[in-house]
């Protein structure tokens, strides 16, 4: 039996040490850590490595539910997979309690609390949308500022090089590298220029 710890924060600026200390205190033998958004399961490479390694009798430990799952569906499907292969999941702080999914009460708590977590996230999104709508009505919402304007020299240079590819024989990748403007922006802005 191996006890695997998993620590994750959403951005490079955040610190993992508090999570790592809790995992060590619990007795984790191997700790996997990463600084990446958990929105997409594929982003969590270290967690996916643990899922590939674990076998019957092993335990995965996380400090909180949102460290390894972003939605009820995600949490429950991962927990179901772990239960099917005989692997336990321990969440050190779930509403102030430690939860072990290998127990009946642990399974029940996970289902209820992950549902509440998703409900809270939906409420936050709803409030955000309402706030944006109100700000638009008052005329104070501007949206995300435009990164590139017509006067941006790097963009103009990129579009010139893009338009003259027959002569300069440069690829879009090369143009992006030279100007620092992304491929997507070059394509998008050149299409806009064509429609003017």
Secondary structure by P-SEA (a helix, b strand, c coil): cbbbbbbbbccccccaaaaaaaaaaacccbbbbbbccccccccaaaaaaaaacccccbbbbbcccccccccaaaaaaaaaaaaaabbbbbbcccccbbbbcccaaaaaaaaaaaaaaaaaaaaaaaaaaaaaaaaaaaccccccccccccccaaaaaaaaaaaacccccccaaaaaaaccccaaaaaaaaaaaaac
